[in-house]
Amino acid sequence: MLCSAIKALSAPAISVASIDCERIPNAAAEALTFAPLTITAFHAEHSPGGPNDFHSNADYGWPDPSKPNGLPYVQRDGE
């Protein structure tokens, strides 16, 4: 119904609305079935905390060569 109204109002030139009037609502309906992507869905590899803890690698942090797993990072700010 909406598509026929859009097509009737469209000028003779190519109209994206008239071409995509069925594809766009179908794609939107499909997108609504997807689970939302949240920041808590991704676990920070080096964070010892839970999903709600903030973790950021230091801007000038380097793995500590004296530690076998490279943690904690050594601060080398400005180097």
Residue pairs with C-beta under 8 A, 6 or more apart in sequence:
2 21
3 18
3 21
3 22
6 15
6 17
6 18
6 21
7 15
7 18
7 21
10 17
10 18
40 51
40 52
41 51
43 51
44 55
46 55
46 57
46 71
47 53
47 55
49 55
57 73
58 73
58 75
59 77
60 75
60 76
60 77
60 78
60 79
61 73
61 74
61 75
61 76
62 73
62 74
62 76
63 70
63 71
63 73
63 74
64 70
64 71
64 72
64 73
64 74
